[in-house]
Amino acid sequence: TDMVSRGWSVDVYLICGFEDLKEERRRMIVDALPENVGFEYWDSAIPFYYVKKFNQDLKKPDQTIELAPHGLSRQHRFVVRDKLMDYDFFTAFEDDMRIMSGHVVNFLEMSVEIDRMRRLAEKSPSKAVSVEDALEDHRSTRGKSQDKANVGNDLVQDPMTAEDLRRLWPGFIRSEVIDNRSGGSHPLLGGGSPLDNYKYKEFVPASMEYEQVEGTIDPNICCGVPEGRERTPAHPKKDDLLLWETDISAMGVRHYPGGIGWAASQPVEDRADVGSYWSGEGHRFGDKDMKRPRRVNSLLGQQAGWMATRSQILYFHEHACPGGFLPPFDGWKDWVNDSLQTRNGAVEFWSGG
């Protein structure tokens, strides 16, 4: 309803792991959708595969074909390829995510600004763009990369090349509301709770001064739901929000050029990092051997889906993603001849990780 009210033409495609979407449930979904919103579904969508060892030999000599439940998160790519020329924009998210038109508008506005900066960088004599009125940097030494990244972890207002900006993408971090409407004890609340005694509290205390000066987040943008939801309370407060699969040790911040402005940076593979100021720079967390987290499962900030325009998807497929973003996912170099094996088979790999 939120998207249709903007005048958008919207269709829904549901990909189901169970064998049969019963007619009464299909009708319940259709009745809940606004008028003129199309609905299609693919049930029994879990693919089959042969379990293999890391060297791609069958795990057992008599290995039989079996269902690959982890492969359900891959199947939306087949739908996107099939429908690519029918739509201008795609969102593909796990079934417990709440995506509103405001998320889409913000993504599009930020994408346009990033692309504008990229084109300016390409035309610039220096082949880079800088933050307007950036503060003079008086640092005599700069941090060095601790891994395969081409930059250190202390970038704040540094110039960005066109290639840097091609790697920049608007992202999301999942949040959830604590439901304590029952009034009973809650494992995350009360004396000695994880929320009040988080891992890095000693080194990075909560900043109330920042909220007083800069303001705070609006929890209704992500989590304001109508009354009557069984597991999600309406009218959440900011302190009711939790972030998923990340914490302060994985985050960075950077002042990006143009209208992009200040933004948080999430973990990325080291060789893909274009740089930000890591929260742990300068041994902030009391461990001189600690490195910036890259592939720590609990800190990936997995966003449980993705959104993109048709042209962005083509860019993913033809340029950005080794082996392609869309099927057929074949070939040895990037897929080891099987996109459902351990190397590429995790849910997070396909669903926004």
VEXZASE-876692 format. One line per 2 residues: number of its first residue (from 1); their letters; for each residue x negated, y negated, z negated of N, C-alpha, C. Coordinates in steps of 0.02 Angstrom, whole numbers, padded with zeros to 5 digits. Atoms other than C-alpha are relative to their C-alpha. Last residue first. Layout:
BEGIN
NUM	A	X/Y/Z/X/Y/Z/X/Y/Z | ...
END
This chain:
BEGIN
353	GG	00060/-00003/00043/-01294/00531/-00124/-00061/-00029/00033 | 00021/00066/00023/-01137/00473/-00031/-00062/-00001/-00044
351	SW	-00053/00043/00027/-01043/00636/-00013/-00029/-00063/-00031 | -00051/00018/-00049/-01148/00743/00103/00046/-00055/-00024
349	FE	00032/00015/-00064/-01310/00757/00003/00051/-00027/00050 | 00024/00069/00000/-01216/00741/-00162/-00032/-00018/00066
347	VA	-00056/00046/-00009/-01118/00901/-00128/-00025/-00072/00008 | -00031/00028/00060/-01281/00996/-00110/00057/-00047/00017
345	GN	-00067/-00025/00015/-01313/01099/00047/00035/-00032/-00058 | -00048/00052/-00019/-01457/01009/00131/00070/00016/-00025
343	RT	00034/00062/-00016/-01608/01102/00063/00049/-00057/00015 | 00016/00040/00059/-01503/01234/-00022/-00029/-00068/00018
341	QL	00047/-00030/00047/-01426/01305/00137/-00021/-00052/-00052 | -00033/-00018/00063/-01268/01239/00218/-00047/00032/-00050
339	SD	-00013/00059/00042/-01347/01141/00361/00031/00016/-00067 | -00058/-00016/00042/-01423/01297/00440/00012/-00057/-00049
337	NV	-00050/-00041/-00034/-01551/01297/00580/00062/00017/-00042 | 00024/-00068/00011/-01685/01226/00465/00052/00050/00026
335	WD	-00053/-00039/00031/-01579/01068/00473/-00021/00071/-00016 | -00036/00037/00052/-01708/00933/00512/00051/00042/-00038
333	KW	00039/00053/00031/-01843/01021/00613/00036/-00032/-00059 | 00043/-00021/00055/-01752/01184/00647/-00030/-00059/-00039
331	GD	00071/00013/-00010/-01607/01128/00754/-00041/00016/-00061 | 00040/-00058/-00018/-01422/01113/00720/-00072/-00020/00010
329	FP	00046/-00018/00054/-01313/00990/00626/-00040/00063/00017 | -00005/-00070/00024/-01174/00993/00759/-00048/00021/-00055
327	PL	00016/-00067/-00026/-01111/00876/00691/-00030/-00006/00070 | -00059/-00038/-00021/-01122/00694/00631/-00021/00068/00028
325	FG	-00051/00007/00053/-01252/00597/00533/00061/00042/00014 | -00066/00026/-00016/-01398/00650/00643/00047/00000/-00059
323	GP	-00045/-00054/-00018/-01549/00763/00622/00071/-00023/00016 | 00035/-00054/-00034/-01644/00629/00527/00048/00058/00015
321	CA	-00002/-00065/00035/-01519/00493/00482/-00037/00054/00039 | 00020/00000/00070/-01556/00313/00530/-00008/00069/-00031
319	HE	00063/00031/00020/-01561/00305/00720/-00021/00015/-00073 | 00049/00004/-00053/-01427/00394/00821/-00068/-00026/-00023
317	HF	00008/-00062/-00038/-01310/00459/00687/-00059/-00003/00048 | 00021/-00057/00042/-01326/00321/00559/-00020/00059/00043
315	YL	00069/00016/00021/-01318/00187/00695/-00027/00055/-00046 | 00043/-00015/-00056/-01165/00273/00768/-00073/-00016/-00015
313	IQ	00005/-00073/-00003/-01085/00270/00596/-00045/00021/00059 | 00046/-00021/00052/-01124/00084/00583/-00010/00076/00000
311	SR	00068/00015/-00022/-01043/00052/00751/-00051/00019/-00052 | 00020/-00047/-00052/-00885/00143/00697/-00072/-00012/00022
309	TA	-00032/00013/-00064/-00877/00042/00537/-00022/00052/00050 | 00040/00029/-00054/-00932/00118/00373/00044/-00015/00060
307	MW	-00043/00036/-00048/-00873/00185/00205/-00045/-00032/00053 | 00031/00054/-00039/-00953/00314/00091/00054/-00035/00042
305	GA	-00030/00014/-00065/-00913/00445/-00038/-00037/-00056/00035 | -00057/-00044/-00013/-00943/00501/-00216/00036/-00015/00065
303	QQ	-00061/00040/-00004/-01054/00352/-00261/00061/00039/00023 | -00037/-00028/-00057/-01200/00454/-00327/00069/-00032/00005
301	GL	-00054/00048/-00011/-01290/00341/-00451/00043/00021/00058 | -00007/00018/-00070/-01444/00450/-00428/00053/-00054/00012
299	LS	00009/00072/-00009/-01489/00448/-00612/00012/-00023/00071 | -00043/00036/00046/-01432/00619/-00675/-00004/-00075/00009
297	NV	-00072/-00010/-00013/-01502/00706/-00522/00045/-00044/-00043 | -00024/-00028/00063/-01676/00631/-00539/00076/00005/00005
295	RR	-00046/-00056/-00013/-01735/00606/-00361/00018/00036/-00065 | -00018/-00004/-00071/-01818/00435/-00367/00053/00054/00012
293	PR	-00037/-00061/-00020/-01845/00379/-00545/00019/-00003/00074 | -00068/00017/-00022/-01977/00240/-00558/00036/00064/00022
291	KM	-00005/00026/-00068/-02127/00312/-00647/00073/-00015/00017 | -00065/-00005/-00032/-02158/00335/-00833/-00002/-00033/00069
289	DK	00002/-00048/-00055/-02340/00363/-00881/00066/00005/00038 | 00045/00024/-00052/-02356/00206/-00988/-00004/00047/00060
287	DG	00035/-00059/-00024/-02201/00253/-01087/-00044/-00020/00059 | 00045/-00027/00050/-02130/00115/-01196/-00038/00062/00021
285	FR	-00034/-00050/00042/-01979/00079/-01088/-00047/00037/-00047 | -00054/00028/00040/-02041/-00085/-01016/00031/00050/-00048
283	HG	-00010/-00049/00055/-02203/-00007/-00955/00054/-00024/-00049 | 00040/00022/00058/-02236/-00164/-00851/00009/00044/-00061
281	EG	00064/00030/-00020/-02094/-00127/-00729/-00037/-00027/-00062 | 00055/-00028/00040/-01960/-00017/-00808/-00068/-00029/00017
279	SW	-00011/00014/00071/-01810/-00120/-00748/-00057/00025/-00044 | -00022/-00057/00039/-01879/-00114/-00571/00006/-00017/-00074
277	YS	00034/00002/00065/-01894/-00279/-00479/00031/00055/-00043 | -00039/00039/00048/-01845/-00238/-00300/-00040/-00002/-00065
275	GV	00026/00039/00056/-01925/-00163/-00146/00052/-00037/-00041 | 00022/00065/-00026/-01887/-00100/00029/-00019/-00048/-00057
273	DA	-00010/00057/00045/-01881/00081/-00030/-00026/-00065/00032 | -00053/00043/-00027/-01862/00211/00109/00009/-00064/-00039
271	RD	00022/00027/-00065/-02030/00298/00076/00052/-00045/00032 | 00055/00048/00003/-01986/00315/-00108/-00018/-00030/00067
269	EV	00062/-00037/-00012/-01815/00396/-00084/-00057/-00050/00007 | 00005/-00025/-00068/-01684/00279/-00153/-00065/00040/00005
267	PQ	00057/-00043/-00019/-01626/00233/-00327/00004/00022/00073 | -00007/-00068/00025/-01502/00089/-00338/-00059/00042/00022
265	SA	00023/-00050/-00048/-01535/-00096/-00318/00003/00068/-00033 | 00034/-00058/00029/-01437/-00230/-00410/-00022/00047/00056
263	AW	-00036/-00064/-00001/-01395/-00389/-00318/-00042/00053/-00034 | 00025/-00046/00050/-01437/-00574/-00319/00040/00064/00002
261	GI	00009/00023/00069/-01396/-00664/-00158/-00030/00053/-00046 | 00003/-00063/00037/-01329/-00585/00000/-00009/-00015/-00074
259	GG	-00058/-00009/00044/-01278/-00756/00064/00002/00066/-00036 | -00066/00018/-00026/-01449/-00790/00134/00055/00009/-00051
257	PY	-00009/00063/-00037/-01601/-00698/00068/00072/-00012/00022 | 00004/-00011/-00072/-01601/-00564/-00068/00014/-00065/00037
255	HR	-00033/00057/-00030/-01639/-00598/-00251/-00010/00006/00076 | 00038/00040/-00048/-01682/-00427/-00319/00043/-00058/00023
253	VG	-00037/00060/-00019/-01633/-00311/-00460/-00043/-00040/00048 | 00042/00058/-00014/-01683/-00135/-00508/00044/-00059/00017
251	MA	-00024/00058/-00037/-01596/00013/-00586/-00055/-00052/00012 | 00002/-00013/-00073/-01650/00188/-00632/00013/-00062/00041
249	SI	00068/-00020/-00021/-01700/00155/-00813/-00005/00011/00075 | 00042/00058/-00012/-01539/00056/-00845/-00068/00019/00028
247	DT	00008/00042/00059/-01429/00210/-00825/-00051/-00055/00017 | 00056/00047/-00003/-01359/00320/-00688/-00007/-00033/-00068
245	EW	00061/-00027/-00028/-01241/00464/-00658/-00054/-00052/00013 | 00012/-00071/-00012/-01077/00374/-00689/-00070/00012/00029
243	LL	00030/-00014/-00065/-01050/00204/-00765/-00017/00074/00004 | 00061/-00040/00001/-00928/00182/-00910/-00026/00006/00072
241	LD	00027/-00029/-00062/-00796/00048/-00931/-00064/00039/-00014 | -00027/-00067/-00009/-00695/00018/-01090/-00032/00036/00058
239	DK	00038/-00046/00041/-00804/-00130/-01140/00028/00071/00002 | 00067/-00012/-00028/-00737/-00228/-00992/-00039/00051/-00041
237	KP	00045/00054/00019/-00557/-00208/-01049/-00070/00018/00025 | 00061/-00013/00037/-00435/-00093/-00960/-00037/-00064/-00018
235	HA	00027/00061/00031/-00258/-00148/-00913/-00063/00014/-00040 | -00007/00063/-00036/-00184/00025/-00876/-00033/-00057/-00039
233	PT	-00041/00052/00030/-00250/00184/-00955/00003/-00062/00044 | 00032/00065/-00007/-00314/00324/-00844/00045/-00054/-00029
231	RE	00069/-00002/00026/-00280/00508/-00880/-00035/-00068/00003 | 00010/-00046/00056/-00090/00520/-00865/-00069/-00006/-00031
229	RG	00050/-00049/-00021/-00058/00365/-00762/-00020/00044/-00059 | -00027/-00067/-00008/00104/00285/-00822/-00050/00051/00026
227	EP	-00019/-00037/00060/00067/00101/-00801/00022/00071/00018 | -00067/00010/00026/-00013/00046/-00639/00012/00040/-00064
225	VG	-00050/-00044/-00031/-00202/00051/-00618/00069/-00015/-00029 | -00067/00021/00020/-00338/-00078/-00650/00053/00040/00036
223	CC	-00036/-00049/00040/-00500/00020/-00631/00069/-00022/-00025 | 00014/-00071/-00010/-00616/-00055/-00506/00052/00045/-00029
221	IN	00020/-00009/-00070/-00557/-00234/-00484/-00012/00074/00014 | -00059/-00016/-00040/-00463/-00228/-00650/-00017/00011/00074
219	PD	-00011/-00072/-00005/-00625/-00215/-00747/00060/00019/00043 | -00073/-00007/00004/-00672/-00396/-00706/00016/00074/00008
217	IT	-00034/-00034/-00055/-00857/-00412/-00744/00075/00001/-00013 | 00001/-00073/00005/-00931/-00541/-00860/00039/00030/00059
215	GE	-00065/-00032/-00004/-00978/-00724/-00858/-00007/00075/-00001 | -00016/-00021/-00068/-01147/-00799/-00814/00071/00028/00008
213	VQ	00023/00047/-00051/-01185/-00901/-00970/00028/00017/00069 | -00023/00067/00018/-01087/-00813/-01108/-00017/-00050/00055
211	EY	-00072/00004/-00011/-01109/-00643/-01026/00026/-00070/-00014 | -00012/00000/-00072/-01297/-00668/-01014/00075/-00007/00014
209	EM	00014/00067/-00026/-01306/-00718/-01197/00014/-00004/00075 | -00061/00039/00007/-01220/-00555/-01247/-00010/-00071/00027
207	SA	00009/00072/-00003/-01365/-00456/-01177/00067/-00036/-00004 | -00055/00032/-00036/-01362/-00273/-01230/-00006/-00076/-00005
205	PV	-00062/00009/00037/-01533/-00219/-01291/00054/-00033/00043 | -00045/00043/-00039/-01663/-00158/-01167/00066/-00008/-00037
203	FE	00039/00038/-00049/-01813/-00085/-01259/00042/-00048/00041 | 00056/00033/00033/-01733/-00020/-01419/-00037/-00047/00048
201	KY	-00025/00058/00037/-01570/00018/-01328/-00057/-00039/-00033 | 00051/00053/-00004/-01659/00131/-01204/00021/-00063/-00038
199	KY	00070/-00023/00000/-01568/00295/-01239/-00051/-00057/-00005 | 00023/-00026/-00064/-01398/00229/-01288/-00076/00005/00001
197	ND	00070/-00018/00011/-01350/00210/-01469/-00029/00031/00063 | 00030/00051/00043/-01183/00120/-01463/-00074/00013/-00013
195	LP	-00008/00066/-00029/-01122/00218/-01313/-00033/-00055/-00041 | 00048/00013/-00054/-01196/00382/-01372/00006/-00070/00030
193	SG	-00022/-00021/-00066/-01095/00370/-01534/-00053/-00014/00053 | 00051/-00041/-00031/-01180/00360/-01703/00016/00023/00070
191	GG	00067/00006/00027/-01022/00298/-01785/-00049/00048/00033 | 00009/-00011/00071/-00869/00300/-01672/-00073/-00006/-00021
189	LL	-00014/00058/00042/-00846/00325/-01487/-00013/00016/-00073 | 00044/00055/-00019/-00913/00442/-01352/00008/-00062/-00044
187	PH	00071/-00018/00004/-00845/00604/-01425/-00048/-00056/00017 | 00024/-00005/-00068/-00674/00524/-01458/-00075/00014/-00002
185	SG	00072/00005/-00008/-00581/00544/-01621/-00019/00011/00073 | 00040/-00050/00035/-00394/00514/-01616/-00075/-00011/00011
183	GS	00020/00025/00066/-00302/00356/-01567/-00041/00049/-00040 | -00027/-00044/00052/-00213/00446/-01426/-00016/-00024/-00070
181	RN	-00068/00019/00018/-00242/00299/-01311/00029/00043/-00056 | -00006/-00014/00072/-00429/00329/-01311/00069/-00019/-00025
179	DI	-00071/-00007/00018/-00455/00343/-01124/00005/00020/-00073 | -00010/-00044/00058/-00627/00277/-01082/00074/00000/-00019
177	VE	-00026/00032/00061/-00617/00198/-00910/00005/00052/-00055 | -00059/-00034/00027/-00724/00259/-00766/00019/-00034/-00065
175	SR	-00015/00018/00069/-00856/00184/-00654/00064/00035/-00021 | -00063/-00024/00029/-00940/00243/-00496/00008/-00025/-00072
173	IF	00015/-00042/00058/-01078/00135/-00424/00066/00020/-00031 | -00047/00000/00056/-01054/00067/-00249/-00028/00043/-00056
171	GP	-00016/-00063/00034/-01168/00022/-00105/00048/-00010/-00057 | -00043/00010/00059/-01198/-00113/00024/00019/00067/-00030
169	WL	-00069/-00020/-00011/-01343/-00061/00138/00042/-00015/-00062 | -00041/00026/00054/-01521/-00121/00164/00074/00015/00014
167	RR	-00004/-00051/00052/-01630/-00013/00275/00046/-00020/-00058 | -00034/-00057/-00030/-01602/-00122/00428/00011/00055/-00052
165	LD	-00072/00013/00001/-01645/-00269/00316/00040/00054/00035 | -00025/-00003/00069/-01818/-00203/00280/00075/-00005/-00001
163	EA	-00002/-00072/00017/-01844/-00173/00468/00023/00010/-00072 | -00059/-00029/-00032/-01796/-00354/00504/00006/00074/-00017
161	TM	00004/-00008/-00073/-01926/-00410/00379/00065/00028/00027 | -00023/-00064/-00025/-01891/-00473/00204/-00004/00001/00076
159	PD	-00030/-00001/-00068/-01981/-00613/00113/00019/00071/00020 | 00047/-00010/-00055/-02013/-00590/-00075/00036/-00001/00067
157	QV	-00022/00044/-00054/-01889/-00661/-00200/-00045/00004/00061 | -00058/00038/00023/-01898/-00527/-00337/00028/-00043/00057
155	LD	-00023/00047/-00049/-02021/-00388/-00295/00064/-00035/-00024 | -00006/00067/00030/-02106/-00308/-00445/00022/-00053/00050
153	NG	-00064/00003/00034/-02092/-00120/-00411/00012/-00068/-00032 | 00000/-00011/00072/-02231/-00106/-00283/00070/-00008/-00028
151	VN	00000/00060/00042/-02208/-00090/-00096/-00004/00021/-00073 | 00048/00047/-00029/-02242/00040/00040/-00006/-00063/-00042
149	AK	-00030/00063/-00020/-02158/00177/-00063/-00055/-00047/00027 | 00007/00010/-00072/-02249/00345/-00062/00035/-00064/00025
147	DQ	-00017/-00060/-00038/-02278/00347/-00251/-00008/-00016/00074 | 00018/-00059/00040/-02336/00228/-00387/00014/00065/00038
145	SK	-00044/-00058/-00006/-02337/00076/-00273/-00026/00058/-00041 | 00015/-00045/-00055/-02439/-00069/-00336/00048/00059/-00001
143	GR	-00004/-00071/00014/-02385/-00214/-00444/-00013/00041/00063 | -00065/-00030/-00014/-02445/-00387/-00398/-00002/00075/-00014
141	TS	00004/-00069/-00022/-02586/-00492/-00466/00071/00027/00010 | 00065/-00009/-00032/-02607/-00679/-00483/-00011/00071/00024
139	RH	00033/-00061/00021/-02423/-00711/-00518/-00065/00010/00039 | 00066/00014/00028/-02380/-00894/-00491/-00036/00063/-00022
137	DE	00024/-00059/00035/-02234/-00864/-00373/-00071/-00012/-00024 | 00070/-00014/-00017/-02152/-01029/-00327/-00025/00058/-00043
135	LA	00047/00026/00049/-01965/-01017/-00349/-00071/00017/00021 | 00029/-00050/00045/-01865/-00983/-00192/-00049/-00033/-00048
133	DE	00020/00033/00063/-01775/-01134/-00119/-00025/00051/-00051 | 00003/00073/-00003/-01695/-01024/00016/-00015/-00029/-00069
131	VS	-00050/00031/00042/-01738/-00841/-00004/-00008/-00076/00004 | 00015/00010/00071/-01848/-00786/00139/00060/-00029/-00036
129	VA	-00041/00053/00028/-01830/-00714/00314/-00013/-00002/-00076 | -00026/-00012/00068/-01957/-00613/00412/00044/-00059/-00019
127	KS	-00037/-00063/-00001/-02025/-00592/00588/00026/00019/-00069 | 00032/-00044/00049/-02148/-00735/00551/00031/00070/-00002
125	PS	00070/-00010/-00019/-02098/-00825/00710/-00037/00047/-00047 | 00048/00042/00036/-01915/-00794/00663/-00071/00012/00024
123	KE	00013/00061/-00039/-01800/-00720/00794/-00053/-00044/-00032 | 00025/-00019/-00067/-01803/-00542/00723/-00020/-00062/00041
121	AL	00069/-00024/00009/-01786/-00610/00546/-00031/00018/00067 | 00043/00058/00012/-01633/-00711/00596/-00073/00021/-00008
119	RR	00008/00034/-00064/-01555/-00555/00670/-00042/-00063/-00006 | 00044/-00042/-00042/-01586/-00458/00508/-00013/-00035/00067
117	MR	00068/00010/00021/-01513/-00600/00405/-00049/00040/00042 | 00019/00068/-00020/-01353/-00596/00506/-00072/-00015/-00019
115	DI	00016/-00002/-00071/-01347/-00407/00487/-00019/-00069/00026 | 00064/-00037/-00007/-01358/-00421/00298/-00021/00000/00074
113	EV	00054/00045/00023/-01222/-00554/00301/-00069/00033/00006 | 00008/00054/-00049/-01105/-00449/00407/-00058/-00045/-00019
111	SM	00031/-00029/-00059/-01131/-00296/00296/-00014/-00054/00053 | 00071/-00009/00015/-01094/-00400/00141/-00037/00029/00059
109	EL	00032/00066/00006/-00930/-00462/00213/-00074/00007/-00013 | 00005/00030/-00067/-00882/-00287/00271/-00035/-00068/-00003
107	FN	00049/-00037/-00039/-00920/-00206/00103/-00011/-00032/00068 | 00066/00017/00027/-00827/-00342/00008/-00055/00035/00039
105	VV	00015/00068/-00020/-00676/-00321/00122/-00069/-00021/-00025 | 00014/00000/-00071/-00677/-00132/00100/-00021/-00070/00023
103	HG	00063/-00034/-00010/-00690/-00141/-00089/-00021/-00002/00074 | 00053/00045/00022/-00552/-00271/-00094/-00069/00031/00007
101	SM	00019/00042/-00057/-00441/-00156/00010/-00056/-00049/-00018 | -00048/00052/-00016/-00444/-00031/-00132/-00023/-00042/00059
99	IR	00029/00047/-00047/-00536/00134/-00156/00055/-00049/00022 | -00050/00051/-00015/-00494/00237/-00309/-00032/-00054/00043
97	MD	00025/00068/-00006/-00598/00396/-00316/00056/-00048/00020 | -00015/00035/00062/-00533/00562/-00382/-00026/-00072/00000
95	DE	-00072/00010/00012/-00515/00647/-00212/00017/-00035/-00066 | -00027/-00056/00039/-00694/00625/-00156/00069/-00018/-00026
93	FA	00017/-00004/00071/-00720/00487/-00031/00030/00063/-00031 | -00001/-00071/00015/-00727/00458/00157/-00023/00009/-00072
91	TF	00020/-00011/00069/-00685/00282/00216/00007/00075/-00014 | -00012/-00064/00034/-00685/00246/00402/-00020/-00005/-00074
89	FD	00032/-00005/00066/-00670/00088/00506/00020/00065/-00033 | 00054/00049/00008/-00630/00042/00686/-00040/00011/-00064
87	YD	-00005/00047/00057/-00527/00196/00724/-00060/-00047/-00001 | -00070/00018/00014/-00486/00311/00871/00008/-00054/-00053
85	ML	-00021/00052/-00047/-00660/00324/00946/00072/-00024/-00012 | 00043/00058/00000/-00731/00417/00797/00024/-00057/00045
83	KD	-00042/00060/00000/-00585/00534/00769/-00039/-00064/00012 | -00059/-00010/-00042/-00669/00700/00812/00040/-00064/00009
81	RV	00023/-00006/-00070/-00837/00645/00743/00060/00006/00047 | 00023/00066/-00022/-00753/00583/00583/-00024/00004/00073
79	VF	-00059/00041/-00012/-00659/00747/00564/-00020/-00068/00027 | -00031/-00026/-00061/-00819/00848/00585/00063/-00041/00018
77	RH	00040/00024/-00056/-00907/00736/00457/00028/00026/00067 | -00027/00064/-00025/-00765/00765/00334/-00039/-00026/00061
75	QR	-00049/-00009/-00053/-00820/00947/00324/00029/-00066/00026 | 00027/00014/-00067/-00982/00919/00229/00055/-00009/00052
73	SL	00016/00071/-00004/-00904/00903/00056/-00031/-00019/00066 | -00061/00038/-00011/-00823/01073/00080/-00015/-00074/00008
71	GH	-00004/00027/-00067/-00996/01148/00100/00064/-00039/00015 | 00036/00064/-00002/-01022/01169/-00087/00004/-00033/00069
69	PA	-00040/00054/00030/-00883/01299/-00083/-00035/-00067/00001 | 00048/00048/00025/-00983/01407/00041/00038/-00059/-00031
67	LE	-00020/00070/00003/-00874/01560/00071/-00055/-00044/-00029 | -00041/00018/00057/-00959/01724/00112/00017/-00074/00003
65	IT	-00023/00069/-00004/-01042/01818/00254/00046/-00014/-00059 | -00062/00010/-00037/-01126/01980/00205/00019/-00074/-00001
63	QD	-00037/00061/00016/-01306/02011/00155/00062/-00007/00044 | -00069/-00012/-00019/-01358/02191/00185/00045/-00059/-00016
61	PK	-00002/-00030/-00066/-01544/02153/00186/00071/00012/00026 | 00000/-00073/00006/-01520/02035/00040/00003/00030/00070
59	KL	00016/-00013/00069/-01559/01848/00025/-00003/00076/-00014 | -00060/-00018/00038/-01565/01832/00213/-00020/00021/-00070
57	DQ	-00018/-00070/-00006/-01728/01752/00268/00064/00013/-00039 | -00054/-00011/-00047/-01723/01563/00279/00012/00073/00017
55	NF	00033/-00008/-00065/-01891/01536/00191/00049/00018/00056 | 00027/00065/-00021/-01794/01463/00043/-00035/00005/00068
53	KK	00055/00022/00042/-01694/01624/00032/-00026/-00067/00027 | 00068/-00014/-00021/-01529/01640/00121/-00051/-00021/-00053
51	VY	00048/00024/00051/-01345/01653/00079/-00070/00021/00021 | 00041/-00054/00027/-01248/01681/00241/-00048/-00030/-00051
49	YF	00072/00000/-00013/-01113/01552/00274/-00032/00064/-00026 | 00035/-00062/00017/-00927/01520/00282/-00074/-00008/00015
47	PI	00034/-00038/-00053/-00845/01348/00281/-00028/00066/-00027 | 00065/-00021/00025/-00716/01285/00154/-00034/00043/00054
45	AS	00056/00034/-00035/-00578/01200/00255/-00069/00020/-00025 | 00047/-00055/-00009/-00434/01316/00207/-00063/-00024/00035
43	DW	00005/-00045/00057/-00324/01163/00230/-00045/00059/00018 | 00038/-00059/-00020/-00353/01024/00354/-00005/00043/-00062
41	YE	00038/-00037/00050/-00229/00882/00335/-00034/00060/00033 | 00020/-00065/-00026/-00148/00743/00434/-00039/00036/-00054
39	FG	00029/-00050/00045/-00050/00592/00375/-00015/00064/00038 | 00004/-00068/-00025/-00005/00432/00466/-00033/00047/-00050
37	VN	00067/-00027/00014/00043/00275/00371/-00001/00073/00023 | 00045/00005/-00058/00197/00202/00458/-00073/00018/-00014
35	EP	-00028/-00013/-00066/00294/00179/00295/-00053/-00014/00054 | -00042/00053/-00029/00190/00181/00137/00025/00019/00070
33	LA	00035/00047/-00044/00128/00348/00070/00047/-00054/00026 | 00036/00049/00041/00209/00433/-00080/-00036/-00053/00042
31	DV	-00049/00045/00031/00339/00522/00027/-00034/-00054/-00041 | -00029/00043/-00052/00201/00595/00136/00048/-00051/-00030
29	IM	00051/00048/-00021/00109/00662/-00015/00028/-00049/00050 | 00012/00045/00057/00264/00743/-00092/-00051/-00053/00019
27	RR	-00054/00048/00001/00309/00816/00079/-00009/-00050/-00056 | 00010/00045/-00056/00140/00900/00092/00053/-00055/00001
25	RE	00054/00046/00019/00164/00967/-00082/-00017/-00048/00057 | -00025/00046/00050/00334/01039/-00039/-00053/-00049/-00023
23	EK	-00042/00052/-00030/00266/01111/00123/00024/-00049/-00052 | -00070/-00018/-00002/00127/01207/00037/00042/-00059/00023
21	LD	-00034/00057/00028/-00051/01161/00082/00075/00012/00008 | -00063/00020/-00032/-00126/01333/00110/00030/-00060/-00037
19	EF	-00018/-00032/-00063/-00297/01407/00083/00061/-00030/00034 | -00044/-00057/00009/-00372/01293/-00047/00030/00022/00067
17	GC	00036/-00062/00008/-00523/01186/-00007/00045/00060/-00008 | -00015/-00041/00059/-00424/01042/00062/-00041/00064/-00001
15	IL	00038/-00061/-00012/-00472/00900/00180/00003/00042/-00064 | 00016/-00036/00062/-00342/00761/00180/-00034/00066/00018
13	YV	00017/-00068/-00020/-00336/00637/00325/-00025/00036/-00063 | 00032/-00041/00052/-00245/00474/00289/-00013/00070/00027
11	DV	-00019/-00071/00000/-00201/00343/00419/-00041/00036/-00052 | 00037/-00048/00041/-00203/00154/00401/00028/00070/00011
9	SW	-00029/-00064/-00018/-00155/00011/00516/-00042/00055/-00032 | 00042/-00051/-00029/-00207/-00147/00424/00042/00061/00020
7	GR	-00014/-00006/-00071/-00086/-00291/00398/-00043/00052/00035 | 00044/00047/-00035/-00158/-00342/00230/00012/00003/00076
5	SV	-00025/00067/00012/-00009/-00260/00143/-00044/-00053/00033 | -00053/00015/-00048/-00059/-00097/00226/00025/-00071/-00008
3	MD	00030/00011/-00066/-00221/-00096/00127/00052/-00019/00052 | 00045/00057/00005/-00141/-00119/-00045/-00030/-00016/00068
1	T	-00041/00060/00000/00000/00000/00000/-00043/-00063/00000
END
